[in-house]
Amino acid sequence: MARVLIVPGGCRGRALAASLRAEGHALRVTSRREEARAEIEATGAEFFRGDPDRIGTLTAALDNTTILCWLLGSATGPPETLAALHGSRLSMLLERTIDTTVRGVVYEGAGTVDAEVLARGADAVTRACAFSEIPFRIVRADPRDHGAWLAAARGAVDALLGF
């Protein structure tokens, strides 16, 4: 089975982790907060402390990872921070996947973040993955519809794994 890295481990990230763990996959789920460890580990996932605003804190999480899931479509914060998460921070992390075991990227392209910011993030994923020849999927399901979102996210991971 594959190791899937989920950034971050909020409620949707944990739901995806639990669903994938039920299929036998190894999961590594990130949070900036040590207090999230118990909730993440309750899904059967490995907790990894890392901050998407500081890509260097996530680099080691790429070790032995097959699929990277960037689930920040409903991140909160100042507009410039959100733009960076879906722009320069995302691009920096994608550049670091080139010499790793990452063989697929899932990008959450829907949520409460401004639609233009999400579209630029999807474009960044498309360009970076074309350059590095890494397959990708954009999840566009509305995260407010939890069931549809989870099915779409699972479908994206499964498609990248060839299921």
Secondary structure, DSSP 8 states (H G I E B T S, - for coil): --EEEEE--SHHHHHHHHHHHHTT-EEEEEES-GGGHHHHHTTT-EEEE-BTTBGGGTGGGGTT-SEEEE--TT--S-HHHHHHHTTHHHHHHHHHTTTSS--EEEEE--SSS-HHHHHHHHHHHHHHHHHHT--EEEE-S-TTSHHHHHHHHHHHHHHHHT-
